[in-house]
């Protein structure tokens, strides 16, 4: 089994292993009669991470206005406090009734 070194090795492995990741699904209403929809969720990591993309599922082939916000710490208690949030993405994307990849970085 692999052995972790305390610092980067000067002799890298010929077959490096990937870091373990968790992919969880989050759902929201996919109905055209709902004016606003979205999700708030916490990301808990053992070390610093960077989220480079975010995938969404489009319920339509129409243009969709998408906004993504972030904040340090939990969203709990900040759901309606606009000043706590930082917008990291805003744009209109073409729905394709499939997954849309949004760049975050």
VEXZAMI-192542 format. One record per atom (N, C-alpha, C): atom name; residue in three letters; x, y, z. Coordinates in steps of 0.2 Angstrom, whole numbers, padded with zeros to 4 digits, always signed. Each point is the difference from the previous one (the first is absolute). Example, Ala and Ser with C-alpha at 12.3 -4.5 7.8 and 13.67 -1.06 7.14 Angstrom:
! residues 2
<site=N, code=ALA, east=+0066, north=-0028, up=+0039>
<site=CA, code=ALA, east=-0004, north=+0006, up=+0000>
<site=C, code=ALA, east=+0004, north=+0006, up=+0000>
<site=N, code=SER, east=-0002, north=+0005, up=-0004>
<site=CA, code=SER, east=+0004, north=+0006, up=+0001>
<site=C, code=SER, east=-0004, north=+0005, up=+0003>
//
This chain:
! residues 105
<site=N, code=UNK, east=+0004, north=-0006, up=+0000>
<site=CA, code=UNK, east=-0004, north=+0006, up=+0000>
<site=C, code=UNK, east=+0004, north=+0006, up=+0000>
<site=N, code=UNK, east=-0002, north=+0006, up=-0003>
<site=CA, code=UNK, east=+0004, north=+0006, up=+0000>
<site=C, code=UNK, east=+0002, north=+0003, up=+0007>
<site=N, code=UNK, east=+0006, north=+0003, up=+0000>
<site=CA, code=UNK, east=+0002, north=+0003, up=+0006>
<site=C, code=UNK, east=+0000, north=+0007, up=-0001>
<site=N, code=UNK, east=-0002, north=+0004, up=+0005>
<site=CA, code=UNK, east=+0000, north=+0008, up=-0001>
<site=C, code=UNK, east=+0006, north=+0002, up=+0003>
<site=N, code=UNK, east=+0003, north=+0005, up=-0004>
<site=CA, code=UNK, east=+0006, north=+0003, up=+0002>
<site=C, code=UNK, east=-0002, north=+0007, up=+0003>
<site=N, code=UNK, east=+0004, north=+0002, up=+0005>
<site=CA, code=UNK, east=-0001, north=+0006, up=+0003>
<site=C, code=UNK, east=+0001, north=+0007, up=-0004>
<site=N, code=UNK, east=+0003, north=-0001, up=-0005>
<site=CA, code=UNK, east=+0002, north=+0006, up=-0005>
<site=C, code=UNK, east=+0000, north=-0003, up=-0007>
<site=N, code=UNK, east=+0000, north=+0004, up=-0005>
<site=CA, code=UNK, east=+0000, north=-0003, up=-0007>
<site=C, code=UNK, east=+0007, north=-0003, up=-0001>
<site=N, code=UNK, east=-0001, north=-0006, up=-0003>
<site=CA, code=UNK, east=+0006, north=-0004, up=-0001>
<site=C, code=UNK, east=+0004, north=+0002, up=-0006>
<site=N, code=UNK, east=+0007, north=-0001, up=+0001>
<site=CA, code=UNK, east=+0004, north=+0002, up=-0006>
<site=C, code=UNK, east=+0000, north=-0005, up=-0005>
<site=N, code=UNK, east=-0003, north=-0006, up=+0002>
<site=CA, code=UNK, east=-0001, north=-0006, up=-0005>
<site=C, code=UNK, east=-0007, north=-0001, up=+0000>
<site=N, code=UNK, east=-0004, north=+0003, up=-0005>
<site=CA, code=UNK, east=-0007, north=-0001, up=-0001>
<site=C, code=UNK, east=-0002, north=-0007, up=-0002>
<site=N, code=UNK, east=-0006, north=-0002, up=+0002>
<site=CA, code=UNK, east=-0002, north=-0007, up=-0001>
<site=C, code=UNK, east=-0002, north=+0000, up=-0008>
<site=N, code=UNK, east=+0002, north=-0006, up=-0002>
<site=CA, code=UNK, east=-0002, north=-0001, up=-0008>
<site=C, code=UNK, east=-0008, north=-0001, up=+0000>
<site=N, code=UNK, east=-0003, north=-0002, up=+0005>
<site=CA, code=UNK, east=-0007, north=-0001, up=+0000>
<site=C, code=UNK, east=-0003, north=+0004, up=+0006>
<site=N, code=UNK, east=-0001, north=+0006, up=-0001>
<site=CA, code=UNK, east=-0003, north=+0004, up=+0006>
<site=C, code=UNK, east=-0007, north=-0002, up=+0001>
<site=N, code=UNK, east=-0003, north=+0001, up=+0006>
<site=CA, code=UNK, east=-0007, north=-0001, up=+0001>
<site=C, code=UNK, east=-0003, north=+0006, up=+0001>
<site=N, code=UNK, east=-0007, north=+0000, up=-0002>
<site=CA, code=UNK, east=-0004, north=+0006, up=+0000>
<site=C, code=UNK, east=-0002, north=+0001, up=+0007>
<site=N, code=UNK, east=-0001, north=+0007, up=+0002>
<site=CA, code=UNK, east=-0003, north=+0001, up=+0006>
<site=C, code=UNK, east=-0007, north=-0002, up=+0000>
<site=N, code=UNK, east=-0002, north=-0002, up=+0006>
<site=CA, code=UNK, east=-0007, north=-0002, up=+0001>
<site=C, code=UNK, east=-0005, north=+0006, up=-0001>
<site=N, code=UNK, east=-0005, north=-0001, up=-0004>
<site=CA, code=UNK, east=-0005, north=+0006, up=+0000>
<site=C, code=UNK, east=-0007, north=-0003, up=+0001>
<site=N, code=UNK, east=-0004, north=+0004, up=+0002>
<site=CA, code=UNK, east=-0007, north=-0002, up=+0001>
<site=C, code=UNK, east=-0004, north=+0005, up=-0004>
<site=N, code=UNK, east=-0005, north=-0004, up=-0004>
<site=CA, code=UNK, east=-0004, north=+0004, up=-0004>
<site=C, code=UNK, east=-0008, north=-0001, up=+0002>
<site=N, code=UNK, east=-0003, north=+0005, up=+0002>
<site=CA, code=UNK, east=-0007, north=-0001, up=+0003>
<site=C, code=UNK, east=-0004, north=+0004, up=-0005>
<site=N, code=UNK, east=-0006, north=-0003, up=-0001>
<site=CA, code=UNK, east=-0005, north=+0004, up=-0004>
<site=C, code=UNK, east=-0005, north=+0004, up=+0005>
<site=N, code=UNK, east=-0002, north=+0006, up=-0003>
<site=CA, code=UNK, east=-0004, north=+0004, up=+0003>
<site=C, code=UNK, east=-0006, north=+0002, up=-0005>
<site=N, code=UNK, east=-0006, north=-0001, up=+0003>
<site=CA, code=UNK, east=-0006, north=+0001, up=-0005>
<site=C, code=UNK, east=-0004, north=+0007, up=+0002>
<site=N, code=UNK, east=-0003, north=+0002, up=-0005>
<site=CA, code=UNK, east=-0005, north=+0006, up=+0001>
<site=C, code=UNK, east=-0005, north=-0001, up=-0005>
<site=N, code=UNK, east=-0006, north=+0004, up=+0001>
<site=CA, code=UNK, east=-0005, north=+0000, up=-0004>
<site=C, code=UNK, east=+0002, north=+0001, up=-0008>
<site=N, code=UNK, east=-0003, north=-0004, up=-0004>
<site=CA, code=UNK, east=+0002, north=+0001, up=-0007>
<site=C, code=UNK, east=-0007, north=+0002, up=-0004>
<site=N, code=UNK, east=-0003, north=+0005, up=+0002>
<site=CA, code=UNK, east=-0007, north=+0002, up=-0003>
<site=C, code=UNK, east=+0001, north=+0007, up=-0002>
<site=N, code=UNK, east=-0003, north=+0001, up=-0006>
<site=CA, code=UNK, east=+0000, north=+0007, up=-0003>
<site=C, code=UNK, east=-0004, north=+0005, up=+0003>
<site=N, code=UNK, east=-0005, north=-0002, up=+0004>
<site=CA, code=UNK, east=-0004, north=+0004, up=+0003>
<site=C, code=UNK, east=+0003, north=+0003, up=+0007>
<site=N, code=UNK, east=+0005, north=-0002, up=+0002>
<site=CA, code=UNK, east=+0004, north=+0002, up=+0006>
<site=C, code=UNK, east=+0004, north=+0006, up=-0002>
<site=N, code=UNK, east=-0001, north=+0006, up=+0003>
<site=CA, code=UNK, east=+0004, north=+0005, up=-0002>
<site=C, code=UNK, east=+0007, north=+0000, up=+0002>
<site=N, code=UNK, east=+0002, north=-0003, up=+0006>
<site=CA, code=UNK, east=+0006, north=+0000, up=+0002>
<site=C, code=UNK, east=+0002, north=-0007, up=+0003>
<site=N, code=UNK, east=+0005, north=-0002, up=-0001>
<site=CA, code=UNK, east=+0002, north=-0007, up=+0002>
<site=C, code=UNK, east=+0008, north=+0000, up=+0002>
<site=N, code=UNK, east=+0002, north=-0005, up=+0004>
<site=CA, code=UNK, east=+0007, north=+0000, up=+0002>
<site=C, code=UNK, east=+0001, north=-0004, up=+0006>
<site=N, code=UNK, east=+0007, north=+0000, up=+0001>
<site=CA, code=UNK, east=+0002, north=-0004, up=+0006>
<site=C, code=UNK, east=+0005, north=+0003, up=+0004>
<site=N, code=UNK, east=+0000, north=-0001, up=+0006>
<site=CA, code=UNK, east=+0005, north=+0002, up=+0005>
<site=C, code=UNK, east=+0003, north=-0006, up=+0003>
<site=N, code=UNK, east=+0007, north=-0001, up=+0000>
<site=CA, code=UNK, east=+0003, north=-0006, up=+0003>
<site=C, code=UNK, east=+0006, north=+0002, up=+0003>
<site=N, code=UNK, east=+0003, north=-0004, up=+0005>
<site=CA, code=UNK, east=+0006, north=+0001, up=+0003>
<site=C, code=UNK, east=+0005, north=-0005, up=-0003>
<site=N, code=UNK, east=+0006, north=+0003, up=-0001>
<site=CA, code=UNK, east=+0006, north=-0005, up=-0003>
<site=C, code=UNK, east=+0004, north=+0000, up=+0006>
<site=N, code=UNK, east=+0002, north=-0007, up=+0002>
<site=CA, code=UNK, east=+0004, north=-0001, up=+0006>
<site=C, code=UNK, east=+0006, north=-0004, up=-0003>
<site=N, code=UNK, east=+0006, north=+0003, up=+0001>
<site=CA, code=UNK, east=+0006, north=-0003, up=-0003>
<site=C, code=UNK, east=+0005, north=-0001, up=+0006>
<site=N, code=UNK, east=+0004, north=-0005, up=-0001>
<site=CA, code=UNK, east=+0006, north=-0001, up=+0005>
<site=C, code=UNK, east=+0005, north=+0005, up=-0001>
<site=N, code=UNK, east=+0001, north=+0003, up=-0006>
<site=CA, code=UNK, east=+0005, north=+0005, up=-0001>
<site=C, code=UNK, east=-0002, north=+0005, up=-0005>
<site=N, code=UNK, east=+0003, north=+0005, up=-0002>
<site=CA, code=UNK, east=-0002, north=+0005, up=-0005>
<site=C, code=UNK, east=-0001, north=-0003, up=-0006>
<site=N, code=UNK, east=-0006, north=+0002, up=-0003>
<site=CA, code=UNK, east=-0002, north=-0003, up=-0007>
<site=C, code=UNK, east=-0002, north=+0006, up=-0005>
<site=N, code=UNK, east=+0000, north=-0001, up=-0006>
<site=CA, code=UNK, east=-0002, north=+0005, up=-0005>
<site=C, code=UNK, east=-0005, north=-0003, up=-0004>
<site=N, code=UNK, east=-0006, north=+0003, up=-0001>
<site=CA, code=UNK, east=-0005, north=-0002, up=-0004>
<site=C, code=UNK, east=+0001, north=+0003, up=-0007>
<site=N, code=UNK, east=+0001, north=-0003, up=-0005>
<site=CA, code=UNK, east=+0001, north=+0003, up=-0006>
<site=C, code=UNK, east=-0006, north=+0000, up=-0005>
<site=N, code=UNK, east=-0004, north=-0005, up=+0001>
<site=CA, code=UNK, east=-0006, north=+0000, up=-0004>
<site=C, code=UNK, east=-0006, north=-0002, up=+0004>
<site=N, code=UNK, east=-0006, north=+0001, up=-0002>
<site=CA, code=UNK, east=-0006, north=-0002, up=+0003>
<site=C, code=UNK, east=-0005, north=-0002, up=-0006>
<site=N, code=UNK, east=-0002, north=-0006, up=+0001>
<site=CA, code=UNK, east=-0005, north=-0003, up=-0005>
<site=C, code=UNK, east=-0007, north=+0001, up=+0002>
<site=N, code=UNK, east=-0004, north=+0002, up=-0005>
<site=CA, code=UNK, east=-0007, north=+0001, up=+0002>
<site=C, code=UNK, east=-0004, north=-0004, up=-0006>
<site=N, code=UNK, east=-0006, north=-0002, up=+0002>
<site=CA, code=UNK, east=-0004, north=-0004, up=-0005>
<site=C, code=UNK, east=-0006, north=+0005, up=-0002>
<site=N, code=UNK, east=+0000, north=+0001, up=-0006>
<site=CA, code=UNK, east=-0005, north=+0005, up=-0003>
<site=C, code=UNK, east=-0007, north=-0004, up=-0002>
<site=N, code=UNK, east=-0005, north=+0003, up=+0003>
<site=CA, code=UNK, east=-0007, north=-0003, up=-0002>
<site=C, code=UNK, east=-0003, north=+0003, up=-0007>
<site=N, code=UNK, east=+0004, north=+0004, up=-0003>
<site=CA, code=UNK, east=-0003, north=+0003, up=-0006>
<site=C, code=UNK, east=+0006, north=+0001, up=-0005>
<site=N, code=UNK, east=-0002, north=+0002, up=-0006>
<site=CA, code=UNK, east=+0005, north=+0002, up=-0005>
<site=C, code=UNK, east=+0000, north=+0007, up=-0001>
<site=N, code=UNK, east=-0003, north=+0004, up=+0004>
<site=CA, code=UNK, east=+0000, north=+0007, up=+0000>
<site=C, code=UNK, east=+0006, north=+0003, up=+0003>
<site=N, code=UNK, east=+0001, north=+0007, up=+0000>
<site=CA, code=UNK, east=+0005, north=+0003, up=+0003>
<site=C, code=UNK, east=-0002, north=+0000, up=+0008>
<site=N, code=UNK, east=+0005, north=-0001, up=+0004>
<site=CA, code=UNK, east=-0001, north=+0000, up=+0007>
<site=C, code=UNK, east=+0005, north=+0005, up=+0003>
<site=N, code=UNK, east=-0002, north=+0004, up=+0005>
<site=CA, code=UNK, east=+0004, north=+0004, up=+0004>
<site=C, code=UNK, east=+0002, north=-0003, up=+0006>
<site=N, code=UNK, east=+0007, north=-0001, up=+0001>
<site=CA, code=UNK, east=+0003, north=-0004, up=+0005>
<site=C, code=UNK, east=+0004, north=+0005, up=+0004>
<site=N, code=UNK, east=-0001, north=+0000, up=+0007>
<site=CA, code=UNK, east=+0005, north=+0003, up=+0005>
<site=C, code=UNK, east=+0002, north=-0005, up=+0005>
<site=N, code=UNK, east=+0006, north=+0001, up=+0002>
<site=CA, code=UNK, east=+0003, north=-0004, up=+0005>
<site=C, code=UNK, east=+0004, north=+0004, up=+0005>
<site=N, code=UNK, east=-0002, north=-0001, up=+0006>
<site=CA, code=UNK, east=+0003, north=+0004, up=+0006>
<site=C, code=UNK, east=+0003, north=-0005, up=+0004>
<site=N, code=UNK, east=+0005, north=+0003, up=+0004>
<site=CA, code=UNK, east=+0004, north=-0004, up=+0005>
<site=C, code=UNK, east=+0001, north=+0004, up=+0006>
<site=N, code=UNK, east=+0001, north=-0004, up=+0006>
<site=CA, code=UNK, east=+0002, north=+0004, up=+0006>
<site=C, code=UNK, east=+0004, north=-0005, up=+0004>
<site=N, code=UNK, east=+0005, north=+0002, up=+0004>
<site=CA, code=UNK, east=+0004, north=-0004, up=+0005>
<site=C, code=UNK, east=-0005, north=-0002, up=+0005>
<site=N, code=UNK, east=+0001, north=-0006, up=+0002>
<site=CA, code=UNK, east=-0004, north=-0003, up=+0006>
<site=C, code=UNK, east=-0007, north=-0003, up=-0003>
<site=N, code=UNK, east=-0004, north=-0002, up=+0005>
<site=CA, code=UNK, east=-0006, north=-0002, up=-0002>
<site=C, code=UNK, east=-0005, north=+0005, up=-0003>
<site=N, code=UNK, east=-0005, north=-0002, up=-0004>
<site=CA, code=UNK, east=-0005, north=+0004, up=-0002>
<site=C, code=UNK, east=-0006, north=+0001, up=+0005>
<site=N, code=UNK, east=+0000, north=-0004, up=+0005>
<site=CA, code=UNK, east=-0005, north=-0001, up=+0005>
<site=C, code=UNK, east=+0000, north=+0007, up=+0004>
<site=N, code=UNK, east=-0006, north=+0003, up=+0000>
<site=CA, code=UNK, east=-0001, north=+0007, up=+0003>
<site=C, code=UNK, east=+0002, north=+0006, up=-0004>
<site=N, code=UNK, east=+0002, north=-0002, up=-0006>
<site=CA, code=UNK, east=+0002, north=+0006, up=-0005>
<site=C, code=UNK, east=-0004, north=-0001, up=-0006>
<site=N, code=UNK, east=-0005, north=-0004, up=-0001>
<site=CA, code=UNK, east=-0004, north=-0001, up=-0006>
<site=C, code=UNK, east=-0003, north=+0007, up=-0003>
<site=N, code=UNK, east=-0002, north=+0005, up=+0005>
<site=CA, code=UNK, east=-0003, north=+0006, up=-0003>
<site=C, code=UNK, east=+0004, north=+0006, up=+0001>
<site=N, code=UNK, east=+0007, north=-0001, up=+0002>
<site=CA, code=UNK, east=+0004, north=+0006, up=+0001>
<site=C, code=UNK, east=+0005, north=+0001, up=-0006>
<site=N, code=UNK, east=-0002, north=+0004, up=-0004>
<site=CA, code=UNK, east=+0003, north=+0001, up=-0007>
<site=C, code=UNK, east=+0008, north=+0002, up=+0002>
<site=N, code=UNK, east=+0001, north=+0004, up=+0005>
<site=CA, code=UNK, east=+0007, north=+0003, up=+0001>
<site=C, code=UNK, east=+0005, north=-0006, up=+0002>
<site=N, code=UNK, east=-0003, north=-0006, up=+0001>
<site=CA, code=UNK, east=+0005, north=-0005, up=+0002>
<site=C, code=UNK, east=+0002, north=-0004, up=-0006>
<site=N, code=UNK, east=-0002, north=+0001, up=-0006>
<site=CA, code=UNK, east=+0001, north=-0004, up=-0005>
<site=C, code=UNK, east=+0004, north=+0004, up=-0006>
<site=N, code=UNK, east=+0004, north=-0004, up=-0003>
<site=CA, code=UNK, east=+0005, north=+0003, up=-0006>
<site=C, code=UNK, east=-0002, north=-0004, up=-0006>
<site=N, code=UNK, east=-0002, north=+0004, up=-0005>
<site=CA, code=UNK, east=-0002, north=-0003, up=-0007>
<site=C, code=UNK, east=+0006, north=-0002, up=-0003>
<site=N, code=UNK, east=+0000, north=-0006, up=-0002>
<site=CA, code=UNK, east=+0006, north=-0003, up=-0004>
<site=C, code=UNK, east=-0001, north=-0001, up=-0007>
<site=N, code=UNK, east=-0007, north=+0000, up=-0002>
<site=CA, code=UNK, east=-0001, north=-0001, up=-0007>
<site=C, code=UNK, east=-0007, north=+0003, up=-0001>
<site=N, code=UNK, east=-0001, north=+0003, up=-0006>
<site=CA, code=UNK, east=-0006, north=+0003, up=-0002>
<site=C, code=UNK, east=+0000, north=+0000, up=-0008>
<site=N, code=UNK, east=-0005, north=-0003, up=-0003>
<site=CA, code=UNK, east=-0001, north=+0000, up=-0007>
<site=C, code=UNK, east=-0006, north=-0004, up=-0002>
<site=N, code=UNK, east=-0001, north=+0001, up=-0007>
<site=CA, code=UNK, east=-0005, north=-0004, up=-0003>
<site=C, code=UNK, east=+0003, north=-0006, up=-0004>
<site=N, code=UNK, east=-0003, north=-0006, up=+0001>
<site=CA, code=UNK, east=+0003, north=-0005, up=-0003>
<site=C, code=UNK, east=-0006, north=-0003, up=-0004>
<site=N, code=UNK, east=+0001, north=-0004, up=-0006>
<site=CA, code=UNK, east=-0005, north=-0003, up=-0004>
<site=C, code=UNK, east=-0001, north=-0007, up=+0003>
<site=N, code=UNK, east=-0006, north=-0001, up=+0002>
<site=CA, code=UNK, east=-0002, north=-0006, up=+0002>
<site=C, code=UNK, east=+0000, north=-0006, up=-0005>
<site=N, code=UNK, east=+0002, north=-0006, up=+0002>
<site=CA, code=UNK, east=+0001, north=-0005, up=-0005>
<site=C, code=UNK, east=-0004, north=-0006, up=+0002>
<site=N, code=UNK, east=-0004, north=+0000, up=+0005>
<site=CA, code=UNK, east=-0003, north=-0005, up=+0004>
<site=C, code=UNK, east=+0005, north=-0006, up=+0001>
<site=N, code=UNK, east=+0005, north=+0002, up=+0003>
<site=CA, code=UNK, east=+0006, north=-0004, up=+0002>
<site=C, code=UNK, east=+0004, north=+0004, up=+0004>
<site=N, code=UNK, east=+0006, north=-0003, up=+0002>
<site=CA, code=UNK, east=+0004, north=+0003, up=+0005>
<site=C, code=UNK, east=+0004, north=+0006, up=-0003>
<site=N, code=UNK, east=+0000, north=+0006, up=+0003>
<site=CA, code=UNK, east=+0004, north=+0006, up=-0002>
<site=C, code=UNK, east=+0005, north=+0001, up=+0005>
<site=N, code=UNK, east=+0007, north=+0001, up=-0003>
<site=CA, code=UNK, east=+0005, north=+0001, up=+0005>
<site=C, code=UNK, east=+0002, north=+0008, up=+0000>
<site=N, code=UNK, east=+0000, north=+0002, up=+0006>
<site=CA, code=UNK, east=+0001, north=+0007, up=+0002>
<site=C, code=UNK, east=+0007, north=+0001, up=+0002>
<site=N, code=UNK, east=+0004, north=+0004, up=-0003>
<site=CA, code=UNK, east=+0007, north=+0002, up=+0003>
<site=C, code=UNK, east=-0001, north=+0004, up=+0006>
<site=N, code=UNK, east=+0004, north=-0002, up=+0005>
<site=CA, code=UNK, east=+0000, north=+0004, up=+0006>
<site=C, code=UNK, east=+0007, north=+0003, up=+0002>
<site=N, code=UNK, east=+0005, north=-0002, up=-0004>
<site=CA, code=UNK, east=+0007, north=+0004, up=+0001>
<site=C, code=UNK, east=+0002, north=+0003, up=-0006>
//
